[in-house]
Amino acid sequence: MLDWIAHHLAAGFDHFLIASHDCTDGTDTLLNALSAAGIVTHIPFSPDKSASVQWQAMKLLSRHKHYKTADIALFFDVDEYLVLDGLQISDLVGDADAVPLRWHLFGHSGHSTWDDSPVTKRFTHAAPDGISLPLAHFFKTLHRPSAFRELGIHRPKGKDATWVSASGQHLPPAFAAQQSRINLFGVPHHDERAWLNHYSVRSIEEFILKSARGLPNHTEKRVKTGYWAERNFNTVQDLRIQPMTSAAQSARQSLDAFNTLHEACVTHHRAALTALKAKKPVVDLIWQLELLAGSTPPTRSQLNAHIGRLKPLASEDQNG
């Protein structure tokens, strides 16, 4: 979390609203310290187990004065890193209300073990731009809160805002009106000025911890090999975030006062990892992930065939 905060301080954000719940690893203590220092606003809450935890957190953040009064905001996760191609956040938004930022999926880059160092240094291989995989075209939205009713996981809620692409081109009013659209598949990627590096799998050991934790929307659902297969692309080396690393390192050094609290969290998770690796199903999963060293980007014909197989199933769901 400290690396993520440092990267985005260097990128131009000046404050962070972070919601937490049911912490057992010391993250809440770290967040309290960061909050006392004025770097973040920590919002602990006790979720209703019958509803999505992520949606509940988002509702709290939507109502917070720091969000409502912010000039520009972005609702995103600690495995998503904003990449700016030589410009400022304010320049990217310009006179518009919102900019959708495409996920750029990064694989495990061959790393099996967890090294406590920045993900931007460890993971340098990713899916190619323009991959024929809808998942790789999901987006999060840099936006002006004043133009919207409330936050959404991928896009804020509101129909009348002005949207521009990360290439600086105005998106049609239909894009703003179609609030269920959370995918940029089909929108050209050339001349993109920003995107989100999405380090959703990281190393095998980190993935094991993620698997035990569950999905953010449905924590009861375990993350398994299917999740890994759809995200672990190591097809091309991508170093486009590197021009931002020097400023991020300087920002990280300014957070050194919190290192002891960070290390306590790491110690907790290393103990959890040791306990997990003593279980046969986890050992089997590790072996399966080792065998699934990297996924092959699908061709457009493979994607079309997959969509063709899904369509009748969707019709059955609607009729049933």
C-alpha positions in Angstrom: 0.0 0.0 0.0 2.8 2.4 0.7 4.3 1.9 -2.7 0.9 2.5 -4.3 0.3 5.7 -2.3 3.8 6.9 -3.2 3.3 6.2 -6.9 0.1 8.2 -7.0 1.4 11.1 -4.9 4.1 11.4 -7.5 1.4 11.1 -10.3 -0.4 14.2 -8.9 -3.0 13.0 -6.4 -2.9 14.8 -3.1 -5.2 12.8 -0.8 -6.6 9.3 -0.5 -9.9 8.0 0.9 -9.4 4.4 1.9 -12.1 2.2 3.4 -11.3 -0.9 5.4 -13.1 -3.7 7.1 -12.4 -6.7 9.3 -8.6 -6.1 9.3 -6.6 -8.8 11.1 -3.2 -8.0 9.5 -2.4 -4.6 10.9 -3.5 -2.7 7.8 -6.0 -0.7 9.9 -3.2 0.4 12.2 -1.1 1.5 9.3 -4.1 3.4 7.8 -4.7 5.1 11.1 -1.2 6.3 11.2 -1.3 7.6 7.6 -4.6 9.2 8.4 -3.2 11.0 11.5 -0.4 12.3 9.3 -3.0 13.8 6.9 -1.9 11.6 3.9 -5.1 9.5 3.8 -8.6 9.6 5.3 -9.2 6.1 6.8 -12.9 5.0 6.8 -13.3 1.7 8.8 -16.7 0.1 8.5 -18.5 -3.1 9.4 -20.1 -4.5 6.3 -23.4 -6.1 6.0 -22.5 -9.6 5.0 -25.6 -10.0 2.8 -24.4 -7.3 0.3 -21.2 -6.7 -1.8 -18.5 -5.3 0.5 -17.0 -3.3 -2.4 -20.3 -1.6 -3.1 -20.9 -0.8 0.6 -17.4 0.8 0.8 -18.1 2.8 -2.4 -21.4 4.2 -1.0 -19.5 5.4 2.1 -16.8 7.1 -0.1 -19.5 8.7 -2.4 -21.0 10.5 0.6 -17.7 11.7 2.0 -16.9 15.4 1.9 -13.4 14.9 0.5 -14.9 13.1 -2.5 -17.7 15.6 -3.0 -15.4 18.6 -2.9 -12.5 17.0 -4.9 -11.7 18.6 -8.3 -10.7 15.2 -9.8 -11.1 11.7 -8.4 -10.5 8.1 -9.3 -12.0 5.0 -7.7 -9.5 2.2 -8.0 -7.6 -0.5 -6.3 -4.1 -1.1 -4.9 -3.3 -3.4 -7.8 -4.0 -0.7 -10.3 -1.3 1.9 -11.1 -2.0 5.0 -13.2 0.4 5.5 -16.1 0.7 9.0 -17.4 2.6 9.4 -20.7 4.3 12.7 -20.0 1.4 14.9 -18.8 -0.4 15.9 -15.7 -3.7 14.6 -14.4 -5.4 17.9 -15.0 -4.1 18.0 -18.5 -5.6 14.6 -19.2 -9.1 15.6 -18.1 -9.0 19.1 -19.6 -12.4 20.7 -19.9 -14.2 17.3 -19.8 -15.9 15.6 -16.9 -14.5 12.0 -17.3 -11.8 9.9 -18.9 -12.1 6.1 -19.0 -8.7 4.5 -18.3 -8.2 1.1 -19.8 -6.8 -1.9 -17.8 -3.5 -3.1 -19.1 -3.1 -6.6 -17.8 0.3 -7.6 -16.3 1.3 -11.2 -15.7 3.6 -12.7 -13.1 6.7 -12.3 -15.2 7.9 -15.7 -14.2 8.0 -14.9 -10.4 6.9 -17.8 -8.1 8.0 -16.3 -4.8 6.8 -13.1 -3.1 9.5 -10.4 -2.8 8.4 -7.3 -0.8 9.4 -4.7 -3.4 7.4 -2.5 -5.8 5.3 -4.4 -8.3 6.2 -1.8 -10.9 9.8 -3.2 -10.8 9.0 -6.9 -10.4 6.4 -7.3 -13.1 7.4 -6.0 -16.5 5.5 -8.3 -18.9 2.0 -7.8 -20.0 -0.7 -8.4 -22.6 -0.3 -6.6 -25.9 -2.2 -3.4 -26.6 -5.3 -4.2 -28.6 -5.6 -7.8 -27.3 -8.8 -9.6 -28.4 -9.9 -10.1 -24.8 -12.8 -8.0 -23.5 -11.6 -8.4 -19.9 -8.4 -6.5 -20.9 -10.5 -3.5 -22.0 -12.4 -2.9 -18.8 -11.8 0.6 -17.4 -11.8 2.8 -14.3 -12.7 6.5 -14.6 -10.8 9.6 -13.8 -13.6 12.2 -13.3 -14.9 15.4 -11.7 -17.2 14.4 -8.8 -19.3 17.6 -9.3 -20.5 16.2 -12.7 -21.9 12.9 -11.2 -24.4 11.6 -8.7 -22.2 9.1 -7.0 -19.3 6.7 -7.5 -19.5 3.4 -9.5 -16.9 0.6 -9.5 -15.9 1.2 -13.1 -17.6 4.5 -13.9 -19.4 7.2 -11.8 -23.2 7.4 -12.1 -24.7 10.2 -14.2 -25.9 10.6 -17.8 -25.1 14.2 -18.8 -21.4 14.3 -18.3 -18.8 15.0 -21.1 -16.4 12.1 -21.7 -13.1 12.1 -23.6 -10.9 9.1 -24.3 -7.4 8.7 -23.0 -6.3 9.8 -26.5 -8.1 13.2 -26.0 -11.0 12.5 -28.4 -14.6 13.3 -27.4 -16.7 10.1 -26.9 -20.2 10.2 -28.2 -23.2 11.1 -25.9 -24.3 7.5 -26.2 -21.2 6.5 -24.2 -22.2 8.8 -21.4 -25.8 7.6 -21.5 -25.0 3.9 -21.6 -24.1 3.7 -17.9 -23.8 -0.1 -17.9 -20.9 0.0 -20.4 -17.7 -0.6 -18.5 -15.6 -1.8 -21.4 -13.6 0.0 -24.1 -13.4 -3.0 -26.5 -13.5 -1.5 -30.0 -12.3 1.9 -28.9 -8.9 2.6 -30.7 -5.9 2.6 -28.4 -3.5 4.5 -30.5 -2.1 7.7 -29.0 -3.4 6.8 -25.5 -2.0 9.3 -23.0 -2.9 7.3 -19.9 -4.0 3.9 -18.7 -4.0 1.6 -15.6 -1.3 -1.1 -15.3 -3.3 -3.8 -13.6 -1.1 -6.2 -11.5 -4.0 -8.5 -10.6 -2.1 -11.8 -10.3 1.5 -10.8 -9.2 3.7 -13.8 -8.1 2.3 -17.3 -7.5 2.7 -16.9 -3.7 0.9 -13.5 -3.8 -1.8 -15.1 -5.9 -2.2 -17.9 -3.3 -2.9 -15.2 -0.6 -5.4 -13.5 -3.1 -7.1 -16.8 -3.7 -7.7 -17.3 0.0 -9.0 -13.8 0.4 -11.6 -14.1 -2.3 -13.0 -11.6 -4.8 -13.7 -8.0 -3.7 -17.3 -8.1 -4.9 -17.9 -11.6 -3.6 -15.5 -12.5 -0.9 -17.0 -16.0 -0.5 -15.8 -16.9 -4.1 -12.3 -18.1 -4.2 -9.9 -17.0 -6.9 -8.7 -20.1 -8.8 -6.8 -21.1 -12.0 -9.5 -19.7 -14.3 -8.8 -16.2 -12.9 -5.1 -16.8 -13.4 -5.5 -18.0 -17.0 -7.6 -15.0 -18.0 -5.1 -12.4 -16.6 -1.5 -13.9 -16.6 -0.3 -12.5 -19.9 3.5 -12.2 -20.2 3.5 -11.6 -24.0 5.3 -8.3 -24.3 7.8 -6.5 -22.2 6.3 -3.2 -21.1 8.4 -0.6 -19.4 6.3 2.5 -20.1 5.8 3.2 -16.4 9.5 3.5 -15.8 9.7 7.3 -16.4 7.5 7.7 -13.3 9.6 5.5 -11.0 12.1 8.2 -9.9 9.4 10.5 -8.6 7.6 7.5 -7.0 10.8 6.5 -5.2 11.2 9.9 -3.8 7.6 9.9 -2.6 8.1 6.5 -1.1 11.1 7.7 0.9 8.9 10.4 2.4 6.8 7.5 3.9 9.7 5.7 5.6 8.3 6.6 9.0 5.6 4.0 8.3 7.9 1.2 7.4 7.7 -0.6 10.7 3.9 -0.8 10.5 4.2 -2.0 6.9 6.7 -4.7 7.9 4.3 -5.9 10.6 1.6 -6.4 7.9 4.1 -8.3 5.7 5.0 -10.5 8.7 1.4 -11.4 9.2 0.9 -12.3 5.6 4.1 -14.4 5.4 2.8 -16.4 8.3 -0.6 -16.8 6.6 1.2 -18.0 3.5 3.2 -20.5 5.4 0.0 -21.9 6.9 -1.7 -22.1 3.5 1.3 -23.9 1.9 0.9 -26.7 4.5 -2.5 -27.6 2.9 -2.6 -30.2 0.1 -5.2 -28.3 -2.0 -3.0 -25.2 -1.9 0.1 -27.2 -2.9 -1.9 -28.6 -5.8 -2.9 -25.1 -6.8 0.7 -23.9 -6.7 1.7 -26.8 -9.0 -1.1 -26.0 -11.4 0.0 -22.3 -11.5 3.6 -23.3 -12.2 2.4 -25.3 -15.1 0.3 -22.4 -16.4 3.3 -20.3 -16.9 1.6 -17.8 -19.2 -1.5 -17.4 -21.2 -1.7 -17.0 -25.0 -3.7 -14.0 -26.3 -6.8 -15.2 -28.1 -7.2 -14.5 -31.8 -10.2 -12.6 -33.0 -11.7 -15.8 -34.4 -11.3 -17.5 -31.1 -13.0 -14.7 -29.3 -15.9 -14.7 -31.8 -16.3 -18.4 -31.4 -16.4 -18.0 -27.6 -19.1 -15.2 -27.9 -21.1 -17.5 -30.2 -21.1 -20.2 -27.5 -22.1 -17.7 -24.8 -25.1 -16.1 -26.7 -27.5 -19.0 -26.4 -26.6 -19.4 -22.8 -27.5 -15.8 -22.2 -30.9 -16.3 -23.9 -31.5 -19.3 -21.7 -30.8 -17.2 -18.6 -33.2 -14.5 -19.7 -35.9 -17.0 -20.5 -35.4 -19.0 -17.3 
